[in-house]
Amino acid sequence: FIAICEVAIDQVNSDEDTGAYKWVKYIYIDDPISSLDENKAVAVACDLGNLIRREDNKIKTVVSTHHSLFFNVMFNELRRKVKNKSYYLHAKDTQSYTLQDTGDVPFFHHIAIISQLKQVVTTNDIYTHHFNTLRSILEKTASFFGYD
């Protein structure tokens, strides 16, 4: 997908009237690294961030992901470009969401995850992946406080 994005950006910026992607104004990338290991997730995030930050990029891009490491790297890569804005999407319930401008506040993905876990407990809609999520949060908390 990165190669296709790069071709689209190059064609949009080209003075030629031909090109299969000349019409592209927006790119939406949904969870681009769902099954990659962490090293590849970081590499893809860096490459995609550099592509989006290109000075000649006229295409608006939306990237959605549930992968916290990928999000963190993308956030840091894109933060360098002043005109980008970052938002926090929070599910209020099953039918509505709020979109909050984070401004200069760093994104704490663990807060969103804990909020989701609290909602799971409230609704008693628990699945196996919720236990993995809880374990991940506990491991990161222990690591933060210096425990192995």
C-alpha positions as CSV (number, residue, x, y, z in Angstrom):
1,F,0.0,0.0,0.0
2,I,2.9,2.4,0.6
3,A,4.0,2.0,-3.0
4,I,0.5,2.7,-4.3
5,C,0.4,5.8,-2.0
6,E,3.7,7.0,-3.3
7,V,2.6,6.6,-6.9
8,A,-0.6,8.5,-6.2
9,I,1.3,11.4,-4.6
10,D,3.7,11.5,-7.5
11,Q,0.9,11.5,-10.1
12,V,-1.2,14.1,-8.3
13,N,1.9,16.4,-8.2
14,S,2.8,15.7,-11.9
15,D,2.0,18.3,-14.5
16,E,0.9,15.5,-16.9
17,D,-2.8,14.9,-17.3
18,T,-2.5,11.1,-17.4
19,G,-2.1,8.6,-14.7
20,A,-4.3,6.1,-13.0
21,Y,-4.2,7.9,-9.6
22,K,-4.3,11.5,-10.8
23,W,-7.9,11.8,-9.4
24,V,-7.0,10.8,-5.8
25,K,-7.6,13.5,-3.2
26,Y,-7.9,11.3,-0.1
27,I,-6.3,8.1,1.1
28,Y,-7.8,6.0,3.9
29,I,-5.6,3.2,5.3
30,D,-7.3,0.8,7.7
31,D,-5.0,-1.1,10.1
32,P,-2.0,-1.5,7.8
33,I,0.0,-3.7,10.1
34,S,-2.4,-6.1,11.8
35,S,-0.2,-9.2,11.5
36,L,3.4,-7.8,11.4
37,D,5.9,-8.1,14.2
38,E,6.9,-5.0,16.2
39,N,10.1,-4.3,14.2
40,K,8.2,-4.3,10.9
41,A,5.4,-2.2,12.5
42,V,7.9,0.5,13.5
43,A,9.4,0.4,10.0
44,V,6.1,0.7,8.3
45,A,5.0,3.5,10.6
46,C,8.3,5.4,9.9
47,D,8.0,4.9,6.1
48,L,4.3,5.9,6.0
49,G,5.0,8.9,8.3
50,N,7.8,10.1,5.9
51,L,5.5,9.6,2.9
52,I,2.6,11.6,4.5
53,R,5.0,14.4,5.6
54,R,6.5,14.9,2.1
55,E,6.5,18.6,1.2
56,D,4.8,17.9,-2.2
57,N,2.0,15.7,-0.7
58,K,-1.3,17.3,-1.6
59,I,-3.3,14.2,-0.7
60,K,-5.1,14.2,2.7
61,T,-4.6,10.9,4.5
62,V,-6.4,9.1,7.3
63,V,-4.8,6.1,9.0
64,S,-6.8,4.0,11.5
65,T,-5.3,1.3,13.7
66,H,-5.8,-0.6,16.9
67,H,-2.0,-1.4,17.2
68,S,-0.7,0.9,20.0
69,L,3.0,0.7,19.0
70,F,2.2,1.6,15.3
71,F,0.0,4.5,16.5
72,N,2.7,5.8,18.9
73,V,5.3,5.8,16.1
74,M,2.9,7.4,13.6
75,F,1.9,10.0,16.2
76,N,5.6,10.9,16.8
77,E,6.4,10.9,13.0
78,L,3.5,13.1,12.1
79,R,3.8,15.5,15.1
80,R,6.8,17.1,13.3
81,K,4.5,18.5,10.6
82,V,2.8,21.5,12.2
83,K,-0.4,21.5,10.2
84,N,-1.4,18.0,11.3
85,K,-3.9,17.6,14.1
86,S,-4.4,14.7,16.4
87,Y,-7.7,13.5,17.8
88,Y,-8.9,11.0,20.4
89,L,-11.9,9.0,19.3
90,H,-13.9,7.7,22.2
91,A,-16.9,5.4,22.0
92,K,-19.6,6.9,24.3
93,D,-21.8,3.9,23.6
94,T,-22.6,1.5,20.8
95,Q,-24.2,4.3,18.8
96,S,-22.2,7.4,19.3
97,Y,-18.6,8.6,19.5
98,T,-16.8,11.8,20.6
99,L,-13.9,13.3,18.8
100,Q,-11.6,15.3,21.0
101,D,-8.7,17.5,19.9
102,T,-5.7,16.4,21.9
103,G,-3.7,19.6,21.1
104,D,-0.3,19.3,22.6
105,V,-1.3,16.7,25.1
106,P,0.4,13.3,24.4
107,F,-1.8,10.4,23.6
108,F,-2.1,7.9,26.4
109,H,-3.5,4.8,24.7
110,H,-3.6,2.9,27.9
111,I,-6.3,5.2,29.2
112,A,-8.5,4.4,26.3
113,I,-7.8,0.7,26.8
114,I,-8.6,0.8,30.5
115,S,-11.8,2.7,29.6
116,Q,-12.8,-0.1,27.2
117,L,-12.1,-2.7,29.8
118,K,-14.3,-0.9,32.3
119,Q,-17.1,-0.8,29.8
120,V,-16.6,-4.6,29.2
121,V,-17.0,-5.2,32.9
122,T,-20.1,-3.1,33.1
123,T,-21.8,-4.8,30.1
124,N,-20.5,-8.3,31.1
125,D,-19.5,-8.7,27.4
126,I,-16.1,-10.4,28.0
127,Y,-14.0,-12.2,25.4
128,T,-10.6,-13.9,25.5
129,H,-8.9,-10.9,23.9
130,H,-9.9,-8.7,26.8
131,F,-7.8,-10.8,29.2
132,N,-4.8,-10.4,26.8
133,T,-5.4,-6.7,26.8
134,L,-5.5,-6.6,30.6
135,R,-2.3,-8.6,30.8
136,S,-0.6,-6.2,28.4
137,I,-1.6,-3.2,30.5
138,L,-0.4,-4.9,33.7
139,E,2.9,-5.8,32.0
140,K,3.5,-2.3,30.8
141,T,2.6,-0.9,34.2
142,A,5.1,-3.2,35.9
143,S,7.8,-2.4,33.4
144,F,7.2,1.4,33.9
145,F,7.7,0.9,37.7
146,G,10.9,-1.1,37.1
147,Y,9.7,-4.7,37.6
148,D,10.4,-7.4,35.1
